[in-house]
Amino acid sequence: MLDVQDLHKRWGVVHALAGFDLAVASGEICGLMGHNGAGKTTFARVCAGLERPDRGRVVIDGIDLATAPGRARARVGLAPQEIALYPTVTLRRNLEFHGGLAGLRGKALRNAVEEITTAVELSGQLDQIVEHLSGGQQRRAQAATALLHRPAVMLLDEPTVGADPVTRQALLALVRARADEGAAVVYTTHYLPELEDLDATLAVAEAGRVLARGGRRELLAGLPGRIGIAFAGRAPDRLAERADETTADGGLWFTAARPAETLARLLGELGAEADRVRTVQISEPTLDDLYQHLLGAGRTADLPDRSGAELRDDPSPEEATHSHGH
């Protein structure tokens, strides 16, 4: 549904994209993670036709963006980080305007407006001026403008940033529903639990390229877990000297590739002192662990420079300026 190959985009000395590859299938939600300046926003703007890449190919629903830009853009919905609504007109007028840009007219447009506002729980606010809506309502309204025309590819750039819990749940439910209907979704966020809620596959970007791509289980499989053991009284010295961390109350934390097996072995070594164990805890690796591990590896590894020039990890200009929907 979305196939991006070897995208390059340079802003002066900064390579916002330096060989960015990503494919997302119909019905898939891909969580795109990475620090500010990793190229996430530039990627979204290029796919939406708002920026022209220096090199590379974008195919949307089988249509090459370079050779048929109008047809390709009509199949994309972009919800940028910054609110991109007309603040002094009603929500209805905003939605009608964006729907018209997407080719909706007459009854089809009216039905689409009614359907999307119901989905984002804004039916009662259609005739309110946008600047009078709450922050959470504006965030939902922005997503509505991007999803109004039921795009084949959805590009959501931190759609819940600053959102209240009600708004967050409404948007996540809408994203899941659209993916179930066959849309390909790229969902950029720094709030990693959302990706677990969405059952998203993962793509980790750094320095303008994707470092890792796959399912959560696949990518988490090689990461170590953590073991915590708390004692009544002082922790045994023979365990304390092997621990990675000692807490203020004398608890011990260990890092282990197979935490359950390691815990059983540690408890077996305690002998009679096992009676002093108060609590044990096993923490499996999380998305945050994966994120930190991959970004750390990406910064220290000798990655090939496919752009022919030095890669920079500086924030790219588009990440420091406002983005605009279409």
Buried (B, 14 or more C-beta within 10 A) or exposed (E): BBBBBBBBBBBEEBBBBBBBBBBBEBBBBBBBBBBEBBBBBBBBBBBBBBBEBBBBBBBBBEBBBBEEBEBBBBBBBBBBBBBBBBEEBBBBBBBBBBBEBBEBEEEEBBEBBEBBBEBBBBBEBBEBBBEEBEEBBBBBBBBBBBBBBBBBBBBBBBBBBEBBEEBBBBBBBBBBEBBEEEBBBBBBBEEBEBBEBBEBBBBBBBBBBBBBBEEBEEBBEEBBBBBBBBBEEEBBEEBEEEBEEBEEEBBBBBBBEEBEEBBEEBBEEBEEBEEBBEEEEEEEBBBEBBBEBBBEBBEEEEBEBEBEEEBBBBBBEBBEEEBEBB
